[in-house]
Amino acid sequence: MIARLACLHTARSNAALFEAAAEALPVRACELSHHARPDLLREPDEATLNEAARVMEALARAADAVILTCSTIGRAVERVRAPCPVLRADAALAEAATRSGGEVSVLYAAPTTREPTEALFSAAAARTGATVSLHFVAQAWDSFLGGDLTGYHARIREAAEGATGRVAFSQASMTPAAEGLAPRPLTVPGAAILAALRAIREAR
């Protein structure tokens, strides 16, 4: 059975990244629908988190799982009441990156994602004994907001080349910067889709 995954994005460009991750699976296991709400990419106050939760509850009515792809408003998942799994994409990445322990370098670009990213990776690392360090990619987010994706990904790629241990890109928008790097950094879309498919199997 093909799983129906509904993705809530705050950056429209993330839709293509998740589609590419789904197409990279060895078999066709899911079909994705994409729902972009750029207006939710703001300070994660009560109103923002409640609105994001409301949107995800609506998406869950016609999906087998819902994926929130934005780290900034990730805590909204905790407020959702839905008949299917609802996942934070960044939480799936944290679990995948720390699963085997060891040293993990987590890169992030948007300042607003530091707190939720640190909390997720610290909790995941505590379960496996991994050692996690966060690295802010300076000026990268300004490039992203200004529409300079080439510059954005170049700054991230440069930061990744200087990182140690297993490297994880904590934001979905960072994914294209992984191309050509060896070993390839772990990225949000692939980790999230695999976690969603696993959650669906466990729920059935």
C-alpha positions in Angstrom: 0.0 0.0 0.0 1.3 3.5 -0.9 1.4 5.7 2.2 -0.1 9.2 2.0 2.3 11.7 3.7 1.2 15.3 4.2 4.0 17.8 4.6 3.6 21.2 6.3 6.3 23.6 5.1 7.1 27.2 6.1 9.5 27.4 3.1 7.9 26.5 -0.3 11.3 25.3 -1.6 11.3 22.4 0.8 8.6 20.6 -1.1 11.0 19.7 -3.9 13.6 18.4 -1.4 11.0 16.0 0.1 9.9 14.8 -3.3 13.5 14.0 -4.2 13.9 12.1 -1.0 10.8 10.1 -1.6 11.9 9.3 -5.2 15.3 8.1 -3.9 13.6 5.2 -2.0 14.4 1.8 -3.5 10.6 1.2 -4.0 7.7 3.6 -4.4 6.4 3.6 -0.8 4.6 6.9 -0.5 3.0 9.8 -2.2 3.4 13.3 -0.7 1.2 16.3 -0.6 2.6 19.7 0.2 1.1 22.6 2.2 3.1 25.8 2.5 2.5 28.4 5.2 5.4 30.9 5.0 3.5 33.1 7.4 4.2 30.6 10.2 7.9 31.1 10.0 8.1 33.6 12.9 8.6 33.7 16.7 7.0 30.4 18.0 4.5 32.1 20.4 1.3 30.5 21.5 -0.7 31.8 18.6 1.8 30.5 16.0 2.0 27.1 17.6 -1.8 26.8 17.9 -2.3 27.8 14.3 0.3 25.3 13.1 -1.3 22.5 15.2 -4.7 23.4 13.7 -3.4 23.1 10.2 -1.8 19.7 10.9 -5.0 18.4 12.4 -6.8 19.3 9.2 -4.1 17.7 7.1 -4.3 14.5 9.2 -7.9 13.9 8.1 -6.7 12.8 4.6 -3.3 11.4 5.3 -1.6 8.3 6.8 1.0 10.6 8.5 1.8 14.3 8.7 5.3 15.7 8.7 6.1 19.2 10.1 9.3 20.2 8.2 10.0 23.5 10.1 12.3 23.4 13.1 11.3 26.8 14.4 7.7 25.8 15.1 8.4 22.1 15.9 6.8 22.2 19.3 3.4 22.6 17.6 3.4 18.8 17.1 2.9 18.4 20.8 -0.5 20.1 20.5 -1.9 18.1 17.7 -4.7 15.6 18.2 -4.9 13.4 15.1 -5.9 9.9 14.1 -2.5 9.3 12.4 1.2 9.8 13.3 2.3 13.4 13.3 6.1 13.9 13.2 8.7 16.5 13.6 11.1 16.2 10.7 14.0 17.5 12.8 13.2 14.9 15.6 13.5 12.1 13.0 16.9 13.5 12.0 18.1 13.7 15.6 17.2 10.1 16.2 18.9 8.9 13.0 22.1 11.0 13.7 22.5 9.8 17.3 21.3 6.2 16.9 24.8 4.6 16.8 26.4 6.9 19.4 29.7 8.6 18.7 30.4 12.2 17.8 27.7 14.2 16.0 28.1 17.7 14.6 24.8 19.5 14.0 24.8 22.5 11.6 22.0 25.1 11.7 21.5 28.3 9.9 18.4 30.0 11.2 19.0 31.5 14.7 15.5 30.7 15.8 16.1 27.0 15.4 19.0 26.7 17.9 16.9 26.1 21.0 14.5 23.5 19.6 17.4 21.8 17.7 19.6 21.6 20.8 16.8 20.2 22.9 16.0 17.5 20.4 19.5 16.3 19.8 20.4 16.5 23.5 17.5 14.2 24.3 18.3 11.8 21.5 22.0 11.7 22.4 21.1 11.0 26.1 19.5 7.7 25.0 22.5 6.5 23.0 25.5 8.1 24.6 26.3 10.2 21.5 28.2 13.4 21.9 26.5 16.3 20.1 27.9 19.8 19.2 25.9 22.5 17.5 27.5 24.8 14.9 25.9 28.0 13.7 26.6 28.7 10.0 27.1 32.5 10.2 25.5 34.7 7.5 23.9 31.7 5.8 20.4 32.5 6.8 20.7 36.1 5.5 21.6 34.6 2.1 18.5 32.3 2.3 16.1 35.1 3.2 17.6 37.2 0.4 17.0 34.5 -2.1 20.6 33.7 -2.7 20.4 29.9 -2.4 23.7 29.4 -4.1 25.4 31.4 -1.4 23.4 29.8 1.3 24.4 26.3 0.3 28.0 27.3 -0.3 28.3 28.6 3.3 26.8 25.4 4.7 29.0 23.2 2.5 32.1 25.1 3.8 31.0 24.7 7.4 30.4 21.0 6.9 33.9 20.4 5.4 35.3 21.7 8.7 33.0 19.7 11.0 34.0 16.5 12.8 32.2 13.2 13.4 28.9 12.4 11.8 27.5 15.6 10.3 23.8 16.4 10.3 22.1 19.3 8.6 19.3 20.3 10.9 17.1 22.3 8.5 15.5 20.8 5.4 16.5 23.8 3.3 20.2 22.9 3.9 19.8 19.5 2.0 21.3 20.5 -1.4 24.5 21.5 0.3 25.2 17.8 1.0 25.7 17.1 -2.7 29.4 16.1 -3.4 30.4 15.9 0.3 31.9 12.6 1.5 30.8 11.2 3.7 27.4 12.6 2.9 25.8 14.5 5.8 22.5 13.3 7.2 19.6 15.5 6.0 16.1 16.1 7.2 13.9 14.9 4.2 15.3 11.4 4.0 15.3 10.8 7.8 11.7 12.2 8.1 10.2 10.1 5.3 11.7 6.9 6.7 10.5 7.8 10.2 7.0 8.5 8.9 6.8 5.2 7.0 8.0 3.3 10.1 5.4 5.1 12.3 2.6 4.2 9.9 3.7 0.5 10.0 3.8 0.5 13.8 0.3 2.2 14.0 -1.4 -0.4 11.8 
